[in-house]
Amino acid sequence: MTEQGGVSYMDGILRISLMGGQARAFLVESTHTVEHARRVHHLSHTATAALGRTLTATAVLGAMLKGENESVTCRIDGGGPLGLVLAVGDSSGNVKGLVAHPEVDPPRNGEKLNVGAAVGRDGMLTVVKDMRMREPYVGQVRLRSGEIGEDFAMYFTASEQTPSLVSLGVLVGEEVISAGGLIIQMMPGASEAAIQSIETSAGMFMDISGTLKTDHLDGALTQLLSHLEPEVLDRLPLRYHCDCTRERVERALISLGEKELTEMIEEQHGCDVDCHFCNTRRHFSETELRELLEKAKARD
């Protein structure tokens, strides 16, 4: 939640129809979500921008899912010093993520954070959609710039055959000032006039974090899209949420089997299990591991 002039603003996603259904848009405010990620992972300015953009795009991909328990994982590995950038989202507006080297902060490119240099572009963007079917859907494209917005635009165009305008932004100082995104996609059968309207408007969409800083989600809707006849179809809350629990970790330890649990008991007399998404460490004593060992034996 951010506050301005005594008014509180929650993060969220708007699903919007444009020009009578000839295009659709997803407008996202993710300021609080990205700030949470910055604090959890102790991110540098550039790492905040990289993970923030990825979390925002992943939130949109999650909002595109139909099923309640479906999820999407976006993995960016461009060979740069930041290393792996990973985000997971679901259809309920929950996202989480991490970067391999959160301290990386290369020199700025003029006044702009040099996200492309941190991420690199010698690698792939991989999107995995778990739609609770036998096999997940996997889409993959080569990175175009490492700036993330352009790379997701390439993913939509090449992997989903949906030409898309993608604007992602994070404005960060001592904390995240504003963050969000706008993704616009033409629908099949859209007229040339509708396509032209989007193309000629593209320039006004690029400073999305600046627009959200002053106007927030509903103001940005009016400021950016009012000339495209927007109709809000759905409003989804957005938050950084890790679904790890002690019970889930216990089940994971049981699944290791008798041999590995016995080794932990005899050699380590307990164990610590870390969640890399929320930086939570859970300790299991020798007594607790013995109880889990008995459950593993009963399962087998």
C-alpha positions as CSV (number, residue, x, y, z in Angstrom):
1,M,0.0,0.0,0.0
2,T,1.3,3.5,-0.9
3,E,0.0,6.7,0.5
4,Q,-0.3,10.2,-1.0
5,G,-2.1,13.1,0.5
6,G,-3.6,10.9,3.1
7,V,-5.1,8.6,0.5
8,S,-4.1,4.9,0.4
9,Y,-3.5,3.0,-2.8
10,M,-3.4,-0.7,-3.1
11,D,-1.6,-2.6,-5.9
12,G,-3.8,-4.1,-8.5
13,I,-4.4,-5.3,-12.1
14,L,-7.1,-4.0,-14.4
15,R,-8.3,-6.1,-17.3
16,I,-9.6,-3.8,-19.9
17,S,-11.4,-4.0,-23.3
18,L,-10.4,-1.3,-25.8
19,M,-12.2,0.1,-28.8
20,G,-15.3,-2.2,-28.5
21,G,-13.2,-5.3,-28.1
22,Q,-10.7,-4.8,-30.9
23,A,-7.9,-4.8,-28.3
24,R,-7.4,-5.7,-24.7
25,A,-5.1,-4.2,-22.1
26,F,-3.7,-5.1,-18.7
27,L,-2.8,-2.1,-16.5
28,V,-0.9,-2.9,-13.4
29,E,0.2,-0.9,-10.3
30,S,2.8,-3.0,-8.4
31,T,4.6,-0.4,-6.2
32,H,4.0,-2.1,-2.9
33,T,4.6,-5.6,-4.3
34,V,8.0,-4.6,-5.7
35,E,9.0,-2.7,-2.5
36,H,8.2,-5.9,-0.6
37,A,10.5,-7.8,-2.9
38,R,13.2,-5.2,-2.5
39,R,13.1,-5.5,1.3
40,V,12.9,-9.3,1.4
41,H,15.9,-9.8,-0.9
42,H,17.9,-6.6,0.0
43,L,18.0,-5.7,-3.7
44,S,20.2,-3.1,-5.3
45,H,18.5,-0.3,-7.4
46,T,19.1,-2.2,-10.6
47,A,18.1,-5.6,-9.2
48,T,14.9,-4.0,-7.9
49,A,14.1,-2.7,-11.4
50,A,14.9,-6.1,-13.0
51,L,12.9,-8.2,-10.6
52,G,10.1,-5.6,-10.4
53,R,9.6,-5.6,-14.1
54,T,9.6,-9.4,-14.2
55,L,7.1,-9.6,-11.3
56,T,4.8,-7.1,-13.0
57,A,4.8,-9.0,-16.4
58,T,4.4,-12.3,-14.5
59,A,1.3,-10.9,-12.7
60,V,-0.2,-10.1,-16.1
61,L,0.5,-13.6,-17.3
62,G,-1.1,-14.9,-14.1
63,A,-4.2,-12.8,-14.7
64,M,-4.5,-14.3,-18.2
65,L,-4.9,-17.8,-16.7
66,K,-8.4,-19.3,-16.4
67,G,-8.2,-21.8,-13.5
68,E,-8.1,-21.1,-9.8
69,N,-5.1,-23.2,-9.1
70,E,-3.1,-22.5,-12.3
71,S,0.3,-20.8,-12.1
72,V,3.0,-19.3,-14.4
73,T,6.7,-19.2,-13.9
74,C,8.9,-16.8,-15.8
75,R,12.6,-17.4,-15.9
76,I,15.2,-15.0,-17.4
77,D,18.8,-16.0,-17.7
78,G,20.7,-13.6,-19.9
79,G,24.3,-14.4,-18.8
80,G,24.7,-11.0,-17.1
81,P,26.1,-10.5,-13.6
82,L,22.6,-10.4,-12.0
83,G,22.3,-14.1,-12.9
84,L,18.9,-15.8,-12.9
85,V,15.8,-13.7,-12.5
86,L,12.8,-15.8,-11.5
87,A,9.1,-15.0,-10.9
88,V,6.1,-17.1,-10.2
89,G,2.5,-15.9,-10.3
90,D,-1.1,-17.3,-10.1
91,S,-4.6,-16.4,-11.3
92,S,-5.4,-14.8,-8.0
93,G,-2.9,-11.9,-8.1
94,N,-0.1,-13.5,-6.0
95,V,3.5,-13.2,-7.2
96,K,6.9,-14.1,-5.8
97,G,10.4,-14.0,-7.2
98,L,14.1,-13.8,-6.7
99,V,17.4,-12.9,-8.4
100,A,20.6,-14.8,-8.1
101,H,22.9,-11.9,-7.2
102,P,20.7,-9.1,-5.6
103,E,23.7,-6.9,-4.9
104,V,24.6,-6.3,-8.6
105,D,24.3,-2.6,-9.5
106,P,26.2,-1.6,-12.7
107,P,26.8,2.0,-13.6
108,R,23.8,3.8,-14.9
109,N,23.2,4.4,-18.6
110,G,22.9,8.1,-18.5
111,E,20.1,8.7,-15.9
112,K,18.6,5.3,-16.4
113,L,19.3,2.1,-14.5
114,N,21.2,-0.2,-16.7
115,V,19.0,-3.3,-16.4
116,G,20.1,-4.7,-19.8
117,A,23.8,-4.8,-18.6
118,A,22.8,-6.5,-15.3
119,V,20.6,-9.1,-16.9
120,G,22.5,-9.6,-20.2
121,R,21.0,-10.7,-23.4
122,D,22.9,-13.9,-24.2
123,G,20.2,-16.2,-23.1
124,M,16.5,-17.0,-22.9
125,L,13.2,-16.0,-21.5
126,T,11.3,-19.1,-20.5
127,V,7.6,-19.1,-19.6
128,V,6.1,-22.2,-18.0
129,K,2.3,-22.3,-17.5
130,D,1.0,-25.0,-15.1
131,M,-2.7,-25.3,-16.1
132,R,-3.2,-28.6,-14.2
133,M,-3.0,-30.7,-17.3
134,R,-0.7,-33.7,-17.9
135,E,2.1,-31.5,-19.2
136,P,2.8,-27.8,-18.6
137,Y,2.9,-25.3,-21.5
138,V,6.5,-24.1,-22.1
139,G,7.3,-21.1,-24.3
140,Q,10.8,-19.8,-24.9
141,V,12.4,-16.9,-26.8
142,R,15.9,-15.5,-27.0
143,L,16.4,-12.3,-25.1
144,R,16.3,-9.2,-27.2
145,S,17.8,-6.6,-24.9
146,G,17.7,-7.8,-21.3
147,E,15.6,-4.8,-20.5
148,I,12.7,-7.2,-19.9
149,G,9.9,-5.2,-21.4
150,E,11.1,-5.7,-24.9
151,D,11.8,-9.4,-24.1
152,F,8.3,-10.0,-23.0
153,A,7.0,-8.3,-26.1
154,M,9.0,-10.7,-28.1
155,Y,7.7,-13.6,-26.1
156,F,4.1,-12.6,-26.8
157,T,4.7,-12.1,-30.5
158,A,6.9,-15.2,-31.1
159,S,5.6,-17.7,-28.7
160,E,2.0,-16.9,-28.3
161,Q,1.5,-15.3,-31.8
162,T,0.0,-12.2,-30.2
163,P,1.7,-8.9,-31.2
164,S,1.9,-6.9,-28.0
165,L,2.9,-3.5,-26.7
166,V,4.7,-3.9,-23.4
167,S,5.7,-1.1,-21.0
168,L,7.2,-2.0,-17.7
169,G,8.7,0.4,-15.2
170,V,10.2,0.7,-11.7
171,L,11.1,4.1,-10.2
172,V,13.3,3.5,-7.2
173,G,15.2,5.7,-4.7
174,E,15.7,4.7,-1.1
175,E,12.6,2.7,-1.6
176,V,10.3,1.9,-4.5
177,I,8.6,5.1,-5.5
178,S,6.3,3.6,-8.2
179,A,6.2,0.5,-10.3
180,G,3.8,-1.1,-12.8
181,G,3.1,-2.0,-16.4
182,L,0.8,-1.8,-19.3
183,I,0.4,-4.5,-21.9
184,I,-1.9,-4.0,-24.9
185,Q,-2.7,-6.8,-27.3
186,M,-4.7,-6.6,-30.6
187,M,-7.6,-9.1,-30.9
188,P,-8.1,-11.1,-34.0
189,G,-10.0,-9.2,-36.7
190,A,-9.0,-5.8,-35.4
191,S,-9.4,-3.0,-38.0
192,E,-6.4,-1.1,-39.5
193,A,-7.8,2.0,-37.8
194,A,-7.7,0.3,-34.4
195,I,-4.1,-0.9,-35.0
196,Q,-3.1,2.6,-36.1
197,S,-4.6,4.1,-32.9
198,I,-2.5,1.9,-30.7
199,E,0.7,2.5,-32.8
200,T,0.3,6.2,-32.7
201,S,-0.3,6.2,-29.0
202,A,2.7,4.0,-28.1
203,G,5.0,6.9,-27.1
204,M,2.7,8.1,-24.3
205,F,2.7,4.6,-22.7
206,M,6.5,4.3,-22.2
207,D,6.9,6.2,-18.9
208,I,4.5,4.0,-17.0
209,S,6.2,4.4,-13.7
210,G,6.1,8.2,-14.0
211,T,2.4,8.1,-14.8
212,L,1.6,5.7,-11.9
213,K,3.7,7.9,-9.5
214,T,1.3,10.8,-10.0
215,D,-2.0,9.2,-11.1
216,H,-2.0,5.7,-9.6
217,L,-4.1,2.9,-11.2
218,D,-7.4,4.6,-11.9
219,G,-5.8,7.9,-12.8
220,A,-3.4,6.1,-15.2
221,L,-6.4,4.4,-16.9
222,T,-7.9,7.8,-17.7
223,Q,-4.6,9.5,-18.5
224,L,-3.3,6.8,-20.9
225,L,-6.4,5.0,-22.3
226,S,-9.4,7.3,-22.3
227,H,-9.1,8.0,-26.1
228,L,-9.3,4.2,-26.7
229,E,-12.7,3.7,-25.2
230,P,-11.6,1.6,-22.2
231,E,-14.1,-0.7,-20.5
232,V,-12.8,-2.3,-17.3
233,L,-13.8,-5.9,-17.3
234,D,-12.1,-7.0,-14.1
235,R,-10.1,-5.7,-11.2
236,L,-7.7,-8.0,-9.4
237,P,-5.7,-7.3,-6.2
238,L,-1.9,-7.8,-6.5
239,R,0.5,-8.8,-3.7
240,Y,3.9,-10.4,-3.0
241,H,3.0,-13.7,-1.4
242,C,5.0,-16.8,-0.8
243,D,3.0,-19.9,-0.2
244,C,5.6,-21.9,1.7
245,T,4.5,-23.3,5.1
246,R,6.1,-25.5,7.7
247,E,3.6,-28.2,6.7
248,R,4.8,-28.1,3.1
249,V,8.4,-28.3,4.1
250,E,7.6,-31.3,6.3
251,R,6.0,-33.1,3.4
252,A,9.1,-32.3,1.3
253,L,11.4,-33.7,3.9
254,I,9.3,-36.9,4.2
255,S,9.5,-37.3,0.5
256,L,13.3,-37.5,0.7
257,G,12.9,-41.0,2.1
258,E,14.3,-43.0,5.0
259,K,17.9,-43.0,3.9
260,E,18.4,-39.3,3.6
261,L,16.4,-38.4,6.7
262,T,18.5,-41.0,8.7
263,E,21.7,-39.3,7.4
264,M,20.4,-35.9,8.6
265,I,19.6,-37.3,12.0
266,E,22.9,-39.1,12.5
267,E,25.3,-36.6,10.9
268,Q,23.6,-33.2,11.5
269,H,21.3,-33.9,14.4
270,G,18.7,-31.6,12.7
271,C,18.5,-29.4,9.7
272,D,17.6,-25.9,8.5
273,V,15.5,-25.4,5.4
274,D,15.6,-22.0,3.6
275,C,12.9,-20.6,1.3
276,H,14.6,-18.5,-1.3
277,F,11.4,-16.6,-2.3
278,C,10.7,-15.2,1.2
279,N,14.1,-15.7,2.9
280,T,12.4,-17.7,5.7
281,R,14.5,-20.3,7.5
282,R,12.8,-23.2,9.3
283,H,14.7,-25.3,11.8
284,F,13.9,-28.9,12.4
285,S,15.4,-30.5,15.6
286,E,16.6,-34.1,15.7
287,T,13.4,-35.1,17.5
288,E,11.3,-33.5,14.8
289,L,13.3,-35.3,12.1
290,R,12.8,-38.6,13.9
291,E,9.0,-38.0,13.9
292,L,9.2,-37.3,10.1
293,L,11.3,-40.4,9.7
294,E,8.5,-42.5,11.2
295,K,6.0,-40.9,8.9
296,A,8.3,-41.7,5.9
297,K,8.6,-45.4,7.1
298,A,4.8,-45.6,7.4
299,R,4.3,-44.1,3.9
300,D,6.7,-46.7,2.4
